[in-house]
Amino acid sequence: MRILIHPRSITSDPNFRAQVENALSTALEPVRSDLEWVNLYLTDVNGRRGGPDKRCRVVAHLRTGPVVVSRTGPDPVAAVTVAAVRCRRLVRSRLTRRSRRRRAVAV
């Protein structure tokens, strides 16, 4: 699984990128084999005005199509963790639904 991090309007140092990548890969580890790649977009909602809102958008690419999840929070690493956990649940749900359809068609 390839992870691409796009920090838009958020400054990212190597330590921050390592924390974000660790949070993302830990949360998505159970579905890692089903993912082709993951794009992560981080933006500061308020921009230069300041404020606590950081938006995280996770786009997980499966063979069947993308799964997109967005979360907003004061801490970007926490927003990444929450979004990645939600993404993992959606990927599992999509794969389960797909396997049920295959079994129903095969019977």
C-alpha positions as CSV (number, residue, x, y, z in Angstrom):
1,M,0.0,0.0,0.0
2,R,1.4,3.4,-1.0
3,I,0.6,6.4,1.2
4,L,0.7,9.9,-0.2
5,I,0.4,12.8,2.2
6,H,-0.7,16.2,0.8
7,P,-0.4,18.9,3.5
8,R,-2.3,21.9,2.0
9,S,-2.0,25.1,4.0
10,I,-0.5,23.2,6.9
11,T,3.3,23.3,7.5
12,S,4.7,19.8,7.9
13,D,8.0,18.9,9.3
14,P,9.5,15.4,9.2
15,N,8.3,14.6,12.7
16,F,4.7,15.6,11.9
17,R,4.7,13.6,8.7
18,A,6.0,10.5,10.6
19,Q,3.2,10.9,13.3
20,V,0.5,11.2,10.6
21,E,1.9,8.3,8.6
22,N,2.1,6.1,11.7
23,A,-1.5,6.9,12.7
24,L,-2.8,6.2,9.2
25,S,-0.9,3.0,8.7
26,T,-1.8,1.7,12.1
27,A,-5.5,2.3,11.6
28,L,-5.5,0.8,8.1
29,E,-3.3,-2.2,8.9
30,P,-6.2,-4.8,9.0
31,V,-7.3,-3.9,5.4
32,R,-3.8,-3.1,4.0
33,S,-3.9,-6.0,1.5
34,D,-7.2,-4.8,0.0
35,L,-5.9,-1.2,-0.6
36,E,-3.9,-0.2,-3.6
37,W,-2.9,3.3,-2.3
38,V,-4.1,6.0,0.1
39,N,-4.2,9.8,-0.4
40,L,-4.3,12.0,2.7
41,Y,-5.2,15.7,2.4
42,L,-4.7,18.0,5.3
43,T,-6.0,21.5,5.3
44,D,-6.4,24.4,7.7
45,V,-10.0,25.4,7.5
46,N,-9.5,28.9,8.8
47,G,-6.3,29.5,7.0
48,R,-4.3,32.6,8.1
49,R,-7.0,33.8,10.4
50,G,-6.0,31.0,12.9
51,G,-8.3,28.8,14.8
52,P,-8.4,25.2,15.8
53,D,-10.0,23.6,12.8
54,K,-7.9,21.2,10.7
55,R,-9.6,19.0,8.0
56,C,-8.4,15.6,7.1
57,R,-9.6,13.8,4.0
58,V,-8.6,10.2,3.4
59,V,-9.1,8.7,0.0
60,A,-8.5,4.9,0.0
61,H,-8.3,3.4,-3.4
62,L,-9.6,-0.2,-3.7
63,R,-9.8,-2.2,-6.9
64,T,-13.5,-1.6,-7.0
65,G,-13.3,2.2,-6.5
66,P,-12.4,4.8,-3.9
67,V,-13.6,5.3,-0.3
68,V,-13.6,8.9,0.8
69,V,-13.8,10.0,4.5
70,S,-13.4,13.5,5.9
71,R,-13.0,14.6,9.5
72,T,-12.4,18.0,11.1
73,G,-10.8,18.6,14.5
74,P,-8.4,20.8,16.5
75,D,-5.5,18.4,16.2
76,P,-4.5,17.1,12.7
77,V,-3.1,13.8,14.0
78,A,-6.3,13.1,15.9
79,A,-8.4,14.0,12.9
80,V,-6.2,11.6,10.8
81,T,-6.7,8.8,13.3
82,V,-10.5,9.2,13.5
83,A,-10.8,9.4,9.7
84,A,-8.6,6.4,9.2
85,V,-10.6,4.3,11.6
86,R,-13.8,5.3,9.8
87,C,-12.2,4.5,6.5
88,R,-11.2,1.0,7.7
89,R,-14.8,0.4,8.7
90,L,-16.1,1.5,5.3
91,V,-13.6,-0.6,3.4
92,R,-14.6,-3.7,5.4
93,S,-18.3,-2.9,4.9
94,R,-17.8,-2.5,1.1
95,L,-15.8,-5.7,0.9
96,T,-18.4,-7.6,2.9
97,R,-21.2,-6.3,0.8
98,R,-19.4,-7.2,-2.4
99,S,-18.7,-10.8,-1.2
100,R,-22.4,-11.2,-0.2
101,R,-23.5,-10.1,-3.7
102,R,-21.1,-12.6,-5.3
103,R,-22.5,-15.5,-3.2
104,A,-26.1,-14.5,-4.0
105,V,-25.4,-14.4,-7.7
106,A,-23.5,-17.8,-7.6
107,V,-26.3,-19.6,-5.8
